[in-house]
Amino acid sequence: MKCAYLLITITSFNLQLIAQRHITKPDTSKSHPDSNFNCHEPIISNTYSKTTTEDPNIIYTSADKLPMFPGGVTGFNKFLQKNLKWPDRTGYIDVQGKVWITFIVEKNGKLSGVQILRSLDPDFDAEALRIINLSPKWRPGIRNGKPIRVQYSLPIPFKRPD
């Protein structure tokens, strides 16, 4: 405990010394007379420059408004119930679980870059990819009032009805 207190005290003291060095103006009488630039003067800008043009190919992982399937979560669940097919092999009677998918919701709502994040089985993975590629256009993600490309991940559940 004493070591931690000592370390904090020393660190605090060092930070105060560093701060004093940067705040206190050095003696500029020794500067070169032809130099307009003073290397001892701190360079601080109070202006904030907001980028006016953003790279249109940036893929975001968050947004002001996240992408959404038409009809929201309820609409997506109905879409899954209507279109999801159980793989056709006889050994899958007891297999249940989720296939995690990731994809990019483009600015126009189309899905691209669909990939498996977490596999259940190759046949279930193929069905999850099929169902996502069958998906209609999504509502794109919005940032600063403009549509953006957003990386989105979700599980496709495979559960046998009882």
C-alpha positions as CSV (number, residue, x, y, z in Angstrom):
1,M,0.0,0.0,0.0
2,K,2.9,2.4,0.9
3,C,4.5,1.5,-2.5
4,A,1.4,2.4,-4.4
5,Y,1.0,5.7,-2.5
6,L,4.6,6.5,-3.1
7,L,4.3,5.7,-6.8
8,I,1.1,7.9,-7.1
9,T,2.9,10.7,-5.3
10,I,6.0,10.5,-7.5
11,T,3.9,10.3,-10.7
12,S,1.7,13.2,-9.6
13,F,4.9,15.3,-8.8
14,N,6.4,14.4,-12.2
15,L,3.2,15.4,-14.0
16,Q,3.2,18.7,-12.2
17,L,6.8,19.4,-13.2
18,I,6.0,18.5,-16.9
19,A,2.9,20.7,-16.8
20,Q,5.0,23.6,-15.3
21,R,7.6,23.2,-18.0
22,H,4.9,23.5,-20.7
23,I,2.9,26.3,-19.1
24,T,5.9,28.5,-18.1
25,K,7.3,30.5,-21.0
26,P,11.0,30.2,-21.4
27,D,13.4,33.1,-21.7
28,T,13.1,34.1,-25.4
29,S,15.9,36.6,-25.2
30,K,18.3,33.8,-26.3
31,S,16.3,33.0,-29.4
32,H,17.8,33.5,-32.8
33,P,16.9,37.1,-34.0
34,D,15.9,36.0,-37.5
35,S,13.6,33.2,-36.3
36,N,9.9,33.8,-36.3
37,F,9.3,30.4,-34.9
38,N,9.7,29.8,-31.2
39,C,10.1,26.1,-30.5
40,H,9.5,26.7,-26.8
41,E,6.0,28.2,-27.3
42,P,3.3,25.6,-27.0
43,I,1.3,25.0,-30.1
44,I,-2.4,24.8,-29.1
45,S,-5.3,25.1,-31.4
46,N,-8.7,25.9,-30.0
47,T,-10.4,25.4,-33.4
48,Y,-12.0,22.1,-34.3
49,S,-11.9,21.2,-38.0
50,K,-14.7,18.8,-39.0
51,T,-13.9,16.7,-42.0
52,T,-16.2,17.7,-44.8
53,T,-15.6,14.7,-47.0
54,E,-15.6,11.2,-45.6
55,D,-14.4,8.1,-47.4
56,P,-17.5,6.5,-48.9
57,N,-16.0,3.1,-48.6
58,I,-15.7,3.2,-44.8
59,I,-17.5,0.3,-43.1
60,Y,-18.9,1.4,-39.7
61,T,-19.7,-0.9,-36.7
62,S,-22.0,1.7,-35.1
63,A,-24.3,4.4,-36.4
64,D,-26.8,7.0,-35.2
65,K,-29.5,4.7,-36.5
66,L,-28.5,1.0,-37.0
67,P,-29.6,-0.9,-40.1
68,M,-32.9,-2.6,-39.7
69,F,-34.8,-5.4,-41.5
70,P,-38.1,-4.2,-43.0
71,G,-40.5,-4.7,-40.2
72,G,-37.8,-4.8,-37.5
73,V,-37.1,-7.8,-35.3
74,T,-40.7,-9.1,-35.7
75,G,-40.5,-8.8,-39.5
76,F,-37.1,-10.7,-39.5
77,N,-38.5,-13.5,-37.3
78,K,-41.5,-13.9,-39.7
79,F,-39.1,-13.9,-42.6
80,L,-37.1,-16.7,-41.0
81,Q,-40.2,-18.7,-40.1
82,K,-41.5,-18.5,-43.7
83,N,-38.2,-19.2,-45.5
84,L,-35.9,-21.1,-43.2
85,K,-35.6,-24.8,-44.2
86,W,-34.1,-27.6,-42.1
87,P,-31.2,-29.3,-43.8
88,D,-32.3,-32.4,-45.6
89,R,-30.0,-35.0,-44.0
90,T,-31.4,-37.7,-41.7
91,G,-28.7,-37.3,-39.0
92,Y,-29.9,-33.9,-38.0
93,I,-32.8,-34.8,-35.8
94,D,-31.2,-33.7,-32.6
95,V,-29.0,-30.9,-33.9
96,Q,-29.9,-27.5,-32.7
97,G,-28.1,-24.2,-32.3
98,K,-27.3,-20.9,-34.0
99,V,-25.2,-20.0,-36.9
100,W,-23.7,-16.5,-36.4
101,I,-23.6,-14.4,-39.6
102,T,-21.9,-11.1,-40.4
103,F,-22.6,-8.9,-43.4
104,I,-22.4,-5.3,-44.6
105,V,-25.6,-3.3,-45.0
106,E,-24.8,-1.0,-47.9
107,K,-26.0,2.6,-48.3
108,N,-28.8,1.4,-50.6
109,G,-29.9,-1.4,-48.1
110,K,-28.5,-4.3,-50.1
111,L,-26.4,-6.9,-48.2
112,S,-22.9,-7.7,-49.1
113,G,-19.9,-9.5,-47.7
114,V,-22.0,-12.2,-46.1
115,Q,-19.8,-14.6,-44.0
116,I,-20.1,-17.2,-41.2
117,L,-18.8,-15.9,-37.9
118,R,-19.6,-19.0,-35.8
119,S,-20.4,-22.3,-37.5
120,L,-22.9,-25.0,-36.4
121,D,-22.5,-27.5,-39.2
122,P,-21.7,-27.0,-43.0
123,D,-25.3,-27.8,-44.0
124,F,-26.7,-25.4,-41.5
125,D,-24.1,-22.8,-42.4
126,A,-25.2,-23.1,-46.1
127,E,-28.8,-22.6,-45.1
128,A,-28.0,-19.5,-43.0
129,L,-26.1,-18.0,-46.0
130,R,-29.0,-18.8,-48.3
131,I,-31.6,-17.2,-46.0
132,I,-29.5,-14.0,-45.6
133,N,-28.8,-13.8,-49.3
134,L,-32.6,-14.2,-49.9
135,S,-33.3,-11.2,-47.6
136,P,-34.9,-8.1,-49.0
137,K,-33.2,-4.7,-48.8
138,W,-32.7,-3.5,-45.3
139,R,-33.1,0.1,-44.0
140,P,-29.5,1.3,-44.1
141,G,-27.6,2.7,-41.1
142,I,-27.7,6.5,-40.7
143,R,-24.8,8.7,-39.5
144,N,-25.1,12.5,-39.5
145,G,-28.3,12.2,-41.4
146,K,-26.7,10.3,-44.3
147,P,-26.8,6.6,-45.1
148,I,-23.6,4.7,-44.4
149,R,-22.2,1.2,-44.8
150,V,-22.5,-0.8,-41.6
151,Q,-21.1,-4.2,-40.5
152,Y,-23.9,-6.1,-38.9
153,S,-23.9,-9.5,-37.1
154,L,-26.8,-11.7,-36.0
155,P,-27.6,-15.3,-35.2
156,I,-29.7,-17.6,-37.3
157,P,-31.4,-20.0,-34.9
158,F,-32.0,-23.6,-35.8
159,K,-34.4,-25.2,-33.4
160,R,-36.8,-28.1,-34.0
161,P,-40.4,-27.3,-32.9
162,D,-41.5,-29.6,-30.1
